[in-house]
Amino acid sequence: MTNSTKHATPRDTGARHFDVIISGGGLSGALMALSLANLVNPQNTSLNIAIIEANPVLSESSGSFDERVLALSHGSAAYLAEVGAWQYLADYAEPINNIHISDRGHYGKARLYAKQHQVEALGYVAQMSGIGAAMLTALAAKQNISWFSPDTIADIQWQSEQVNIRLTSGQQLSAALLLACDGAQSVCRKFANIATSSRDYQQSALIANVVTEKHHGNIAYERFTDTGPIAMLPLPAVSSAGQKQKVPQGAGHCSLVWTLTPTQAEQMQQLNDHDFAQQLSQAFGYWLGNIKHVGQRVVYPLKLVQAHEQVFHRMALIGNASHTIHPIAGQGFNLGLRDVSAMTALIKQALVQQQDIGAFKHLMHYAQQRQQDQQQVITLTDSLVTLFSNQLPPLVVGRNIGLKVLNYLPVLKNALVKKTMGY
């Protein structure tokens, strides 16, 4: 991939001023830069944007985008199209036409269909590496982006009219606004002494790509089991690297996210592929036939992390720097994308009104605007974790009645589909 984006190197000397500095060049940071790249100031010139990223994202060996899979809501795909990234991703994203929700061993079921809601797909499934590559390709055409990569923030000094940043390389940067897109361990959040609340779910997510006997039919399965929720997401026939997946004729390729206790996850991780496939088939059921092949298994501990404040003087938290949530509903990246969209809209409005884009009143507006959406999604995922990871008889009965009612009550189903689609 040829990248014409300006790439600042540690040899640069002297302080450099930008309109916006973005800490983090992963998915949230790259999307933030792409969203702001076409905005213009009152002088009708593009914003001058810096991205600081610890990994060498402009090289093929980047560690910022791995092979994990993300579920993109319908709204997220539309936004990626709006900022010019979807055209580079569409061929490597698999549509979700239907969603099947069920509770193994019980009668409760719910079905969501794209056709019933007049859309081509409820969402899409894509590898992080493919999403990241699409964003970098779109950014390559932007002449107003400067990458400081690989580099890290060594110090931040907040002044009345700007933020001053010293990088580990020794370079000095300043900007009217600092956007922290630097993940759950946000350096910017720590420099600002913004406290967080953390809730350990005492669960782990076991993630792997699997080949199933039957084709997935573009159905995403959310299956609640005695051992924990299992998500089986349809994967495309072509990988983000453009390679055709090695899947037998008629078989399916899916991404597995299995929520387990840490002990169970460790036990599953230790099994050989054959025994693991048998355990998975027993827990998930045979909607897709037998599990024919299991890829590399990775285990992640699950926690809810929330920042106590969304904004600071001339700084705002975006995405995982603000909130890291349980993957049970697949809403993490989609929630962060809506943070990006909201911040972009506020900056655009400030520019039109010829106001300071880093003014605290704008940042407070961002915090207030995002509070309801963030809390709704966090409450939804928390409720699902509590409701579907518990085998107490009253909860089992209650959730199955709930699934049954959801399936046959259009008002409830439409509300769920709307939230699932990111609207």
C-alpha positions as CSV (number, residue, x, y, z in Angstrom):
1,M,0.0,0.0,0.0
2,T,1.4,3.4,-1.0
3,N,0.8,6.1,1.6
4,S,1.2,9.7,0.6
5,T,0.2,10.9,4.1
6,K,2.9,13.0,5.7
7,H,5.0,11.0,8.1
8,A,6.9,13.0,10.7
9,T,10.1,11.3,11.9
10,P,12.1,11.7,15.1
11,R,14.6,13.9,13.1
12,D,12.0,16.7,13.0
13,T,13.0,19.5,15.5
14,G,11.2,22.4,17.0
15,A,7.6,22.8,18.3
16,R,4.9,22.2,15.7
17,H,1.3,23.5,16.1
18,F,-1.8,21.6,15.0
19,D,-5.5,22.2,15.1
20,V,-6.1,18.7,16.5
21,I,-3.8,16.1,18.0
22,I,-5.1,12.6,18.1
23,S,-3.5,10.2,20.6
24,G,-3.7,6.7,19.2
25,G,-3.7,5.6,15.6
26,G,-5.7,2.4,16.0
27,L,-9.3,2.0,14.8
28,S,-10.7,4.9,16.8
29,G,-7.8,7.2,16.1
30,A,-7.7,6.5,12.4
31,L,-11.4,6.9,12.1
32,M,-11.3,10.2,14.1
33,A,-8.6,11.5,11.7
34,L,-10.5,10.4,8.7
35,S,-13.7,12.0,10.0
36,L,-12.0,15.4,10.6
37,A,-9.8,15.4,7.5
38,N,-12.4,17.0,5.2
39,L,-13.4,19.8,7.6
40,V,-12.3,23.3,6.9
41,N,-11.7,26.3,9.1
42,P,-13.1,29.8,8.5
43,Q,-10.2,30.5,6.2
44,N,-11.4,27.6,4.0
45,T,-8.3,25.5,4.6
46,S,-8.2,22.0,6.0
47,L,-7.6,21.3,9.6
48,N,-4.0,20.4,10.4
49,I,-4.1,17.0,12.3
50,A,-1.4,15.0,14.1
51,I,-1.7,11.3,15.0
52,I,0.6,9.9,17.7
53,E,0.8,6.1,17.7
54,A,3.2,3.7,19.4
55,N,3.1,1.0,16.7
56,P,4.5,1.5,13.2
57,V,1.0,1.6,11.7
58,L,2.2,2.7,8.2
59,S,4.3,-0.5,7.8
60,E,3.1,-4.0,7.0
61,S,4.1,-5.2,10.5
62,S,1.7,-2.9,12.3
63,G,0.6,-4.2,15.7
64,S,-2.4,-1.9,15.9
65,F,-4.8,-4.0,13.8
66,D,-5.0,-7.7,14.5
67,E,-7.0,-10.6,13.1
68,R,-9.9,-10.3,15.6
69,V,-13.3,-9.9,14.2
70,L,-15.7,-7.0,14.8
71,A,-19.5,-6.9,14.2
72,L,-20.3,-3.6,12.5
73,S,-23.8,-2.3,12.9
74,H,-25.7,-1.0,9.8
75,G,-25.2,2.5,11.1
76,S,-21.4,2.0,11.5
77,A,-21.2,0.7,7.9
78,A,-23.1,3.8,6.7
79,Y,-20.7,6.1,8.6
80,L,-17.6,4.3,7.2
81,A,-19.1,4.9,3.7
82,E,-19.7,8.6,4.5
83,V,-16.0,9.1,5.5
84,G,-14.7,7.2,2.5
85,A,-13.5,3.9,4.0
86,W,-16.3,1.5,3.2
87,Q,-15.3,1.2,-0.5
88,Y,-12.0,-0.4,0.6
89,L,-13.7,-2.7,3.1
90,A,-17.0,-3.8,1.4
91,D,-15.5,-6.8,-0.4
92,Y,-14.1,-8.2,2.9
93,A,-17.1,-7.7,5.1
94,E,-19.8,-10.4,5.4
95,P,-23.4,-9.2,5.7
96,I,-25.6,-10.3,8.7
97,N,-29.0,-10.9,7.1
98,N,-30.6,-12.6,10.1
99,I,-29.9,-12.8,13.9
100,H,-30.9,-15.9,15.8
101,I,-31.1,-15.5,19.6
102,S,-31.8,-18.6,21.7
103,D,-31.3,-20.2,25.1
104,R,-30.0,-23.8,24.8
105,G,-32.3,-26.4,26.3
106,H,-35.2,-23.9,26.7
107,Y,-38.0,-22.7,24.5
108,G,-37.1,-19.0,24.4
109,K,-36.1,-17.9,20.9
110,A,-36.1,-14.6,18.9
111,R,-35.4,-14.0,15.3
112,L,-34.4,-10.7,13.6
113,Y,-34.6,-10.4,9.8
114,A,-33.1,-7.6,7.7
115,K,-35.9,-7.9,5.1
116,Q,-38.5,-7.1,7.7
117,H,-36.8,-3.8,8.4
118,Q,-36.2,-2.9,4.7
119,V,-32.4,-3.0,4.8
120,E,-29.9,-5.2,2.9
121,A,-28.2,-6.3,6.1
122,L,-28.6,-5.7,9.9
123,G,-24.8,-5.4,10.1
124,Y,-21.5,-6.8,8.8
125,V,-18.6,-8.8,10.1
126,A,-15.1,-7.9,9.3
127,Q,-11.6,-8.4,10.6
128,M,-9.9,-5.5,12.5
129,S,-7.0,-5.8,10.1
130,G,-9.3,-5.2,7.2
131,I,-11.1,-2.3,8.8
132,G,-7.7,-0.7,9.7
133,A,-6.3,-1.2,6.2
134,A,-9.4,0.4,4.7
135,M,-9.0,3.5,7.0
136,L,-5.3,3.8,6.2
137,T,-6.0,3.6,2.5
138,A,-8.6,6.3,2.8
139,L,-6.2,8.4,4.9
140,A,-3.4,8.0,2.4
141,A,-5.0,10.6,0.1
142,K,-5.2,13.2,2.8
143,Q,-2.4,15.8,2.8
144,N,-3.3,17.4,6.2
145,I,-2.4,14.4,8.4
146,S,1.0,14.1,10.1
147,W,1.9,10.7,11.7
148,F,4.2,10.5,14.6
149,S,4.8,6.8,14.6
150,P,6.3,4.9,16.2
151,D,6.3,7.4,19.1
152,T,4.6,7.9,22.4
153,I,3.6,10.8,24.7
154,A,6.1,11.6,27.4
155,D,4.4,14.6,28.9
156,I,1.3,16.8,28.5
157,Q,1.0,20.4,29.7
158,W,-2.4,22.1,29.6
159,Q,-2.4,25.9,28.9
160,S,-5.3,28.3,28.6
161,E,-5.3,28.3,24.7
162,Q,-3.5,25.1,23.8
163,V,-2.2,21.8,24.9
164,N,1.5,21.2,24.8
165,I,2.8,17.7,24.2
166,R,6.4,16.3,24.5
167,L,7.0,13.0,22.7
168,T,9.4,10.3,23.8
169,S,11.4,11.1,20.6
170,G,11.9,14.7,22.0
171,Q,9.6,16.4,19.5
172,Q,7.3,19.2,20.8
173,L,3.7,19.5,19.6
174,S,0.8,21.8,20.5
175,A,-2.8,22.0,19.5
176,A,-6.1,23.6,20.3
177,L,-7.6,20.2,21.0
178,L,-6.4,16.8,22.1
179,L,-8.5,13.8,21.4
180,A,-7.7,10.7,23.4
181,C,-8.3,7.7,21.2
182,D,-5.6,5.6,22.9
183,G,-7.6,2.7,24.3
184,A,-8.5,1.2,27.6
185,Q,-5.1,2.1,29.1
186,S,-5.3,5.7,27.8
187,V,-2.1,7.6,28.5
188,C,-4.0,10.9,28.1
189,R,-6.6,9.9,30.7
190,K,-3.9,9.1,33.1
191,F,-2.0,12.4,32.6
192,A,-5.3,14.2,33.3
193,N,-5.9,12.1,36.4
194,I,-9.3,11.1,35.3
195,A,-10.4,8.2,37.5
196,T,-12.2,5.1,36.2
197,S,-14.6,2.6,37.7
198,S,-14.0,-1.0,36.9
199,R,-16.2,-4.1,37.2
200,D,-14.6,-7.5,36.7
201,Y,-17.2,-9.8,35.2
202,Q,-15.2,-12.8,36.4
203,Q,-15.5,-14.0,32.8
204,S,-13.2,-14.5,29.8
205,A,-13.9,-14.4,26.1
206,L,-12.5,-17.3,24.1
207,I,-12.1,-16.2,20.5
208,A,-11.4,-18.4,17.5
209,N,-12.3,-18.8,13.8
210,V,-14.0,-22.2,13.1
211,V,-15.1,-24.1,10.0
212,T,-18.6,-25.6,10.3
213,E,-20.1,-28.5,8.4
214,K,-23.0,-26.3,7.1
215,H,-22.7,-22.8,5.6
216,H,-23.7,-20.0,7.9
217,G,-26.3,-18.6,5.5
218,N,-25.4,-15.0,6.7
219,I,-26.9,-15.7,10.1
220,A,-25.4,-14.4,13.3
221,Y,-26.1,-16.7,16.3
222,E,-26.3,-15.5,19.9
223,R,-26.7,-18.7,21.9
224,F,-27.0,-18.7,25.7
225,T,-25.7,-21.8,27.3
226,D,-24.9,-23.3,30.7
227,T,-21.3,-22.4,30.3
228,G,-22.0,-18.9,29.0
229,P,-23.1,-17.0,25.9
230,I,-21.8,-18.1,22.5
231,A,-21.7,-15.8,19.5
232,M,-21.1,-17.4,16.1
233,L,-20.6,-14.7,13.5
234,P,-20.5,-15.3,9.7
235,L,-17.1,-14.7,8.1
236,P,-16.5,-13.8,4.5
237,A,-15.1,-16.2,1.9
238,V,-12.3,-13.7,1.3
239,S,-9.9,-12.5,4.0
240,S,-8.9,-8.9,4.6
241,A,-5.7,-9.8,2.8
242,G,-7.7,-10.7,-0.3
243,Q,-7.0,-14.5,0.1
244,K,-9.8,-17.0,-0.4
245,Q,-10.5,-18.8,2.9
246,K,-9.7,-22.6,2.8
247,V,-13.2,-23.8,3.5
248,P,-14.7,-27.0,1.9
249,Q,-17.5,-26.7,-0.6
250,G,-20.8,-26.2,1.3
251,A,-19.1,-25.6,4.6
252,G,-19.1,-22.3,6.6
253,H,-16.5,-20.1,8.1
254,C,-17.4,-18.4,11.4
255,S,-15.9,-16.3,14.2
256,L,-16.6,-17.7,17.6
257,V,-16.8,-15.6,20.8
258,W,-17.5,-17.9,23.8
259,T,-18.0,-16.3,27.2
260,L,-16.7,-18.6,30.0
261,T,-15.5,-18.4,33.5
262,P,-11.7,-17.9,33.7
263,T,-11.3,-21.5,34.8
264,Q,-13.5,-22.9,32.1
265,A,-11.7,-20.8,29.5
266,E,-8.3,-22.1,30.6
267,Q,-9.6,-25.7,30.4
268,M,-11.0,-25.1,26.9
269,Q,-7.7,-23.5,25.9
270,Q,-5.8,-26.6,27.0
271,L,-7.9,-29.1,25.0
272,N,-6.7,-30.4,21.6
273,D,-8.7,-29.2,18.6
274,H,-10.7,-32.4,18.3
275,D,-11.9,-32.3,21.9
276,F,-12.5,-28.6,21.8
277,A,-14.6,-29.0,18.7
278,Q,-16.7,-31.6,20.5
279,Q,-17.2,-29.4,23.6
280,L,-18.2,-26.5,21.4
281,S,-20.7,-28.6,19.3
282,Q,-22.2,-29.9,22.5
283,A,-22.6,-26.3,24.0
284,F,-23.7,-24.5,20.8
285,G,-25.8,-27.3,19.3
286,Y,-25.9,-28.4,15.7
287,W,-27.4,-25.4,13.9
288,L,-24.4,-25.4,11.7
289,G,-23.6,-29.2,11.9
290,N,-20.3,-30.4,13.3
291,I,-17.3,-28.2,14.0
292,K,-14.8,-29.3,11.3
293,H,-11.8,-27.2,12.0
294,V,-10.7,-24.9,14.8
295,G,-8.2,-22.0,14.3
296,Q,-6.0,-20.3,16.9
297,R,-7.7,-19.8,20.2
298,V,-7.2,-16.6,22.2
299,V,-8.6,-15.8,25.6
300,Y,-9.3,-12.2,26.9
301,P,-10.5,-11.3,30.4
302,L,-13.7,-9.3,30.4
303,K,-14.2,-6.1,32.4
304,L,-16.3,-3.0,32.3
305,V,-14.2,0.1,32.5
306,Q,-15.8,3.6,32.6
307,A,-14.1,6.9,32.9
308,H,-15.6,9.2,35.5
309,E,-15.2,12.2,33.2
310,Q,-15.5,12.3,29.4
311,V,-13.7,15.6,29.0
312,F,-10.9,17.7,30.4
313,H,-9.4,21.1,29.6
314,R,-9.0,21.0,25.8
315,M,-9.3,17.2,25.8
316,A,-12.0,14.6,25.2
317,L,-12.0,10.8,25.6
318,I,-13.1,8.8,22.6
319,G,-14.0,5.1,22.3
320,N,-12.3,2.6,24.7
321,A,-10.4,5.5,26.5
322,S,-13.9,6.4,27.8
323,H,-15.6,3.0,28.0
324,T,-14.6,-0.6,27.6
325,I,-17.6,-2.9,27.6
326,H,-18.6,-6.6,27.5
327,P,-18.7,-8.1,24.0
328,I,-22.0,-9.9,24.6
329,A,-23.9,-7.6,22.3
330,G,-21.1,-6.8,19.9
331,Q,-21.4,-3.0,20.5
332,G,-18.0,-1.9,21.6
333,F,-16.6,-0.5,18.4
334,N,-20.0,0.7,17.2
335,L,-20.3,2.8,20.4
336,G,-16.9,4.3,19.9
337,L,-17.7,5.1,16.3
338,R,-20.7,7.1,17.5
339,D,-18.3,9.0,19.8
340,V,-16.3,9.9,16.8
341,S,-19.3,11.0,14.8
342,A,-20.6,13.2,17.7
343,M,-17.2,14.8,18.2
344,T,-16.8,15.5,14.5
345,A,-20.3,17.2,14.3
346,L,-19.4,19.4,17.2
347,I,-16.1,20.5,15.8
348,K,-17.8,21.1,12.4
349,Q,-20.4,23.3,14.1
350,A,-17.7,25.3,16.0
351,L,-15.8,25.9,12.8
352,V,-18.9,27.2,11.0
353,Q,-19.6,29.5,13.9
354,Q,-15.9,30.6,13.9
355,Q,-15.5,29.4,17.5
356,D,-12.6,27.8,19.4
357,I,-12.8,24.1,18.7
358,G,-11.2,23.3,22.0
359,A,-13.5,25.5,24.1
360,F,-14.8,23.7,27.2
361,K,-18.4,24.5,26.4
362,H,-18.2,22.4,23.2
363,L,-16.5,19.5,25.1
364,M,-19.2,19.6,27.8
365,H,-21.8,19.4,25.0
366,Y,-20.0,16.3,23.7
367,A,-20.1,14.7,27.1
368,Q,-23.7,15.5,27.7
369,Q,-24.7,14.3,24.2
370,R,-22.9,11.0,24.5
371,Q,-24.0,10.2,28.1
372,Q,-27.4,8.7,27.2
373,D,-26.2,6.4,24.4
374,Q,-23.2,5.2,26.3
375,Q,-25.3,4.4,29.4
376,Q,-28.0,2.6,27.4
377,V,-25.5,0.3,25.8
378,I,-23.7,-0.3,29.1
379,T,-27.0,-1.1,30.8
380,L,-28.0,-3.4,28.0
381,T,-24.8,-5.4,28.1
382,D,-24.7,-5.5,31.9
383,S,-28.3,-6.8,31.9
384,L,-27.6,-9.4,29.3
385,V,-24.5,-10.6,31.2
386,T,-26.5,-10.9,34.5
387,L,-29.6,-12.4,32.9
388,F,-28.0,-14.9,30.6
389,S,-25.0,-16.0,32.6
390,N,-27.1,-17.1,35.5
391,Q,-28.9,-20.5,35.9
392,L,-31.2,-19.6,38.8
393,P,-34.6,-21.1,37.8
394,P,-36.6,-17.8,38.2
395,L,-34.1,-16.0,35.8
396,V,-34.2,-18.9,33.3
397,V,-38.0,-18.8,33.2
398,G,-38.1,-15.0,33.0
399,R,-35.6,-14.7,30.2
400,N,-37.3,-17.3,28.1
401,I,-40.6,-15.6,28.5
402,G,-38.8,-12.4,27.6
403,L,-37.4,-13.9,24.4
404,K,-40.8,-15.3,23.5
405,V,-42.5,-11.9,24.0
406,L,-39.7,-10.1,22.1
407,N,-40.2,-12.4,19.1
408,Y,-43.9,-11.7,18.9
409,L,-44.2,-8.1,20.0
410,P,-43.3,-5.8,17.1
411,V,-42.8,-2.7,19.2
412,L,-40.1,-4.4,21.4
413,K,-38.5,-6.1,18.4
414,N,-38.3,-2.9,16.4
415,A,-36.6,-1.1,19.4
416,L,-34.0,-3.9,19.7
417,V,-33.3,-3.9,16.0
418,K,-32.9,-0.1,16.0
419,K,-30.3,-0.3,18.8
420,T,-28.6,-3.3,17.2
421,M,-28.3,-1.4,13.9
422,G,-26.7,1.5,15.7
423,Y,-29.6,4.1,15.5
